[in-house]
């Protein structure tokens, strides 16, 4: 007999919140309000995780493809309340907040919040859209027993507030090919990622342990994830991070539909306002159209403008003397993004010069940034200069040098070719240091971080031990694999590399003797 599938019999309105990190005098909360279908099984459970936006048991079922169909709620009127995470004490209550046409909201907290860890709760107070109200009314009338209208509390997110004089570390990490072993190099791999549950997603060997050791060794340092994956990956990623027992402050994902909508709006606007387009002559207009369409198409898949904007926006909410650790990979443009981020914060360009450079930037043979994105990055840069001055907070940036991208030497060459004359000007801006370092996998990350005295030696062993016996790229992780992983590290001698690997294998052998399951 064929298995009976659960039917969606009702829907629930929820707020999916990515979490935020702020400082005493400047913080915000963000998220999106959507409608999700309810089956009779999940309805019977009546267990709803306000932080992930998932019913109990859905962690092993939800996929990005399923969440692609979540219906955005048009212009909901919301109330934001901030509660102390330990005492549940109410510390802030907003005025009504109206989300946009796609249900996204971002609310600037209007008063200082004491340093600490908080939850913010999102409640529905009404709708500012007649179209959405009519749609809701029609649904309720057709579902007489619907629970759709009963709950005002939509969801909950994390908010962490740092003191203004905070001078410790914040870790910012990419996700795909830095944390997760996502196959982005084939059409089949990209398609498969849409259908993967949290249980099916695999972390790169050792990376979950690395994040946990960073949190421990750096005295509860905040962790921010930034990915160019579409926003409908959110709930699957929440469940994945939860599965790996990684504590994080914030996850930023790309609003893909917003990018598409922005391109269409620009095309329509240009069509109905041809005078501005043709002001420089027909040939100039054609060049501008070609540039816009090429960069806009690329922006659907590339990361540069998006990630650079998120890094600069996040920096606005960080204390000035925060020290940052950046983790990325070589499959796209993380190494160029991390370099530009540091150069922009050092104000290596004046505002007009920066905007023009970004607009004309061609990286790896592709137009990278549209004029609108260049203007946005310029505005964020100017605001950062005003708040923080000329200050580079990046302590170290490390790039996972996978087999799908260039090695450290070639990455540095690519960056130098893309920068204005004079290249990196390392002596002036980086005190002779590199803007990023290439590495391979979690053991390489751990060794680099230990060499900067950011994690303990014991953490290298624990990260590497968690890798032993795992599989990656069709190979079992053994002594040969580990030695190959660290052979190209420029900051570690051959003797140091071998000593680390030998100690790890000694411990692994000892653990197997005590516990055959290891």
N, C-alpha and C positions, 0 to 999 in steps of 0.2 A: 504494500500500500504506500502511495506517495506521501511524503511528509507534509503535514499541513503547515502552511506558512501563517505567521501572525499577521493579522490585518490591522492597518492603522484605523482606529475607531474614533480618535479624538486628537487634539493638538494642545501643546503647552507653549506658552510664551516665556522665553528665557533670555537672560542677558549673559553672553559669553565674554568674559573679561580677561584680558591678557596679563593683568598685574602691572604695577608701576613702581618706580623708584624715584624718590624726591629728596629734597632737603628741607630744613626747618621752615624757611621763608618762601619756598616755591615748590609746589607739588601739584599733581593732577591725577585724575582717574580716567579710564577709557574702557570701551567695550562696544559690543554690538547687540542689538535686540533682534531676535529672530523667533519664528514659530517652528516648533519641532513636532513631528507626529508621535502619537502614543498608541501602542498596541495594548491589547487586553492584558498581556503578561506584565509588561512594565507598569501598567496602570494599577494592577493588583499589588505589585510590590510597594508602590507609593514611597520609594526611597529615591531621593533626588539629591545629587551632589551639587551644591550651589557653586562650588569652585570650578568644577570641570564642565558643568552643564550636561552631565550624563546620568542616566538611571543606573541603579545597581545592576551589574551584569553586562552593561553596554560596552564596557572597556574592551571586551574581547570581540565586539561585533561592529562597532562604528568604524567607518572608513571615510577618507576624504571624498570619495565618489558619492557616498550617501549624503554627506553634509553639503555637497554642492547644491543640493536641492532645498536646503533650508531657506524658508521664505523670510526675507528681511521685512521688518515692521516699519512702515512709513511714518516718520515724524512722531514717535512716541514722546509723551511728556513724562519725565522721570524725576525722581527724588533720590539724591545720593546721601547716604549716611556713613560716617566713618566711625568704626568701633575699635577699641583697644583689643588686641588679639587675646590677651590673657584674662582681662576682667570683663569684657563685653561692654565697657563704659562708653557711652556715646560722646564723642569729642567734636563732631562736626555734622551739621545738617545743611544741605544746600537749598537754595531757592529752586523752583522748577527748572529743569534742564530739558531742552528740546533737541532730540537727536535729528540727524539729517534724513534724507529721503530713503537711504539704505539702512537706516537703523543704527548708524554709528554715532557714538557720542564721545566727547572729550571735554571734561570739566576741570577748569582751573580752580583749585581750592583757594578760597578767598581769605583765609587767615592762616597764620603760622601754626604748625603742628609740632608738638614736642617729638624729639627723636624716639624711634621705637618701631615696632611691627604692628600693623593694623589690618583689619578687613574693611573693605567698603562694600556696602550693600546697595543694590539698585532696585527701586520700587517703581511700579507703574502708577501714574496718577491720571492719565488720560491720553488723548490723541490730538494732534494738531493737523490731522489730515482727514478730510471728509471721505476721501476715497478709501482709506484704511478703515475708518469707522463703519462705512457701508459694507465693506468686505467682512468685517468682524460680525456685524449684526446678521448678515445673511448666513454665516456659518453657525452662529448660536441658534438661530431660528430653525435651521435644518438638523440640529443636534440637540434635541430638547433636554437631554441629560448631560450635556457637555459641562466639564469642569473648567473649561477654558477661561471663564471670566472670574473664577473664584480667588485666584492667588494674585496678590499685589506684589509680593517679593519675587523678583525675576532672577536674581543671581548675586554672586559675591566674587570679589577679587582681592588679591593681595596688594597691600600698600606698605612700603617700608620708607621711613623718613630718617635721613642721616643728619647728624649735627652739622652746622655751618663750618665748624673747624675740623671736620673729618679729614684726615690725611692718610688713611689706610687705603686698601685696594678695592677695586671693582673689577670683576671679570666679565668680559663680553665675548660671547662665542657664537660662531656660525653653527649651523645644524648639519646639513647634508655634507658628507665627506669630511666633516670635522668631528661631529658627535655620532651621527648615524651613517651606516654603510648603505646609503641610497644610491642606486644605479641611475645616474643622470646622463650616461654617455651613450645610450641607445634609446630608440623610440620605444622598444619593448619595456625597458627599465622604467622610463618615465610613465608609461601607461600603467605598469604594475604598481607603482607607488600610489596611484589613485585608489587601488583596491586593497591595500595592505591595512590590516588591523594593527593595533598597538602590539599585540602578541607576535605578529609577524615581522615587525620592524626590528632590525638588528643594530645594536650599537657597534661602533668600531671597537675592537678588543681593547679593554683597559680604560676607555674614556669615562664610563660612569664612575669608576673608582677614582679617576683623576679629578673629576668635579667634586667628589666627596672629600678627597684629601685637600684640595684647595680651600674648601669651606672650613675644614678643620685647622689647617696650618696657618691660614690667614685670618684667624679669629672671626669667623662668621662673615667673610667677605661676600657681598652681594654678587649674584650671578644673573646676567642678562643674556637671553638668546635672541639673535637676529637672523632671520632667514628670508630669502626671496620666494619661498614657497607661498602659494596662494592662501588666503585667509581661511578657506574652508578646510585646511589641514589642522586647524586649532585643536578641536576636541580630541582628535587622534594623537596629536603631539602631547597634549596634557596627559592623556592616559599612558603614553610611552614614557614620559619623564617620571610619572608616578610609579610605573612598573620598575624603573631603574633606581628608585629611591633617591632621586636628585632633588635637593631643595633649590628653588629658583625664585627670583623676584619678578621677572618680567619675560614675556615672549612677544616679539614683534614679527608679524607676518605681512606679506604684501597683499593689498586689496586689488586683486586682478581686474575685477569688473570696473573698479574706479579708474584704472589705467586705460582700459578700453573706452570707457565713457569719456574720459578726458581727451583722447585722440579724436573721437567722433565729434565732440563739441568744438574742438579746434578746427577740424575740417569744415564743419557747418558754418562756424564763425567766419572763416576765411572766404568761404563761398559767397556769403552775403555781405562781405566787406572787402571787395577786391581792390579798392583804392589804396589801402595800406600795403597790401601785398605787392602792388605794382609801382609803388612810390620810387623804387630804385631801378626801375626798368624791367623789361620782360625777362631778360637773361638772368638778372639777379633774383627775380621772383621764382624762376624755375629752380635755381640752385637752392633757394630757401625751402621750397616745397620738397625737393629731393632729400635735403638734409633732415627736415622735420619727419617725413614719412619713414626714412631709414632709421633715425634714432628712436622714433616712437615704436616702430615694429620691434627693434632690438630691446626696448625697455620692457616689453612683455616677458622677455626671457632672461635679460641680463640683470645685473645686480647693482651696478655702480651708482647711479643717481639715487636709487632707493636706499641702499645701505649707507651711503655717505650722508644722506639727509637724516636717517634715523640716528646715526652716531652723533651728528651735530645737535640734533634735537635733544637726545638723551643727555648730552653734555650740559645743556642749559640747566638741567635739574640736579646736576652734581655739584658738591662743594668744590671750590676752586682748586684746593690742594689735594684732591683725590688723585691716587695713582691707579692707572688703568693697565690691565692685562688683556690683550686682544688675541683671540684664537680663530684661525680661519684655514682655508685650504687653497690649493693652486688650480682648481678645476675651472674657475671663472676669473674673477678680478679682485679677490680679497686683498692680495698683496698691494695692488695699486690703490685700492680704497683706503687701506690702513696708512699708506704713505701720504696720500692726499689729505687725509684727516689730520695728520700731524703737521703737515706743512701749512694747512689752512689755520689751525689753532695757533701756530707760530706767526701768523699774519705775514707769510712770505710773499703775499700779493696784496696790492690795494684792491678795494672792492670792485672797481670797474675792470681792472686787469684780471681779477679772478673770474668774474662772470664771462669775460671774453675767452679766456683760456679754456674754461669748462665747455663752453659752447662749441669751440673748435676742436676739442679733444677727440682724437682718433686713436683708439687703443686696440692693438692687435688687429688692425685693418678694419675696425668698425667705428662708425660714429657713435659715441658713448652717451651723450647727454643732450637733451633738447634745450631750447632757449628757456622755456618755462622752468625746467628743472634747474638750470644754471642760475636763474634768478632766485629760486627758492633757496638753493644752497648759499648763494651770496647773502640773502637776508639772515639765514641762520648763522653764518660766519660773523656778520656784523654784530649780531646780538651777543654771540659768544665773546667777541673782542671787548664789547662794552662791559660785560659781566666779569670776565676772567682775565682780560688783558692778553698779552702775548705769552702764552704758557702752554707747553706740550705736556699733558699729564701721562702720556703712554710710557710705562716702565719697560715693557717688552711686548712685541707683536710676534707671534709664531705662526707659521704657515705649514699645514700638513702637506708635504710634497708627495702627492699620490702619483701613480704611474700614468695618470691621465693628463698631467700638466707639466710645466717646466720645473727644473731643479732650481736651487737657490741662486746659482750664478746666472742662469737664464732669466729668472724673475727680476733680478736686479738690473740686468741689461734691458729688459722690456720697460721697466720703470724709467730708466735713464733716457731711453729713446722717446718716451711719451711726455717727459717734462720739458719745460722751456730750456733754452741754452744754459749750460752750466750744470745741468743734471741735478743730482741730489744735494750738491753743495754740502757734503757731509760735515766738513770741518766747521762750517758756520752753524748748521742747524741741528746736527745730531752729535756734536762733540766727537766726531770720528767714528761713531757707532753706526750700525746698519738700522734702517727704519723697520726691518723685519728680519726674522731668521727662518730658514727652511728646516723642516724636521720630517720625520716619518713616523706616524702613529703616536700612541699614548706614551710609549717609553721615551721617544724623542722629546715630546712636550715636557715630560716629567724631568728629564735631564737638564733641559734648558732652564726650566723654572728653578731647579735646585741650584744650578750654577749662578743664578741671580739671587740666591738665598731667599727664595719665595716659598719653597716647600722643604720639608725635612728629607734627609737621606732615606729614612724609613719609608717615606711615601713613594719613592722610586721603586723600592722593593715590592710594596703592596700593589702598586699599579701594575708592575710587570708580572707579579705572581698571578694577578687576576687575568692576565693574557694567556698564560701557559696552558697549552692544550686546546685553546680556542682555534677556530678556523677563520682565515681571511684570504679573499681572492683565491680560493681553492687550495690554500696551503695551511698545514697545521703549524701552529706557533711553537717552535722548539728553539734550541740554542742557536742553530744556524740562522733561523729567521730573526731572532733578536739581535744577533751581531750584525746582520745585514741592515736592520732597521736603524742602527746607530752609527754605521761606518762613515756616513757623510756629514755628521755633526761637526761644525767648525769650531765649537767651543769646548770640545772634550777630546782628550788624548786617547790613542788606541788602548793604552794600558788601563785608563779609567773605564772605558767602555767595556773591555773584557772583564775587568774586576766586577763591575756591576752585574753583568750577565751571569758570570760564574757564581756570584753570591745568590742570585735569584734561583738559579737551577739547583744549587745546594739546598736552599730552603724548600723548593718544590719537592725535591727528592725526599727530604726529611719529613715533610708533611704527608707524602704518600705512604711513608713507612708507618706513620702514626694513624693515618686514615686512608685506607685503600680507595675510598671514593674520590679523593682529591686528584 
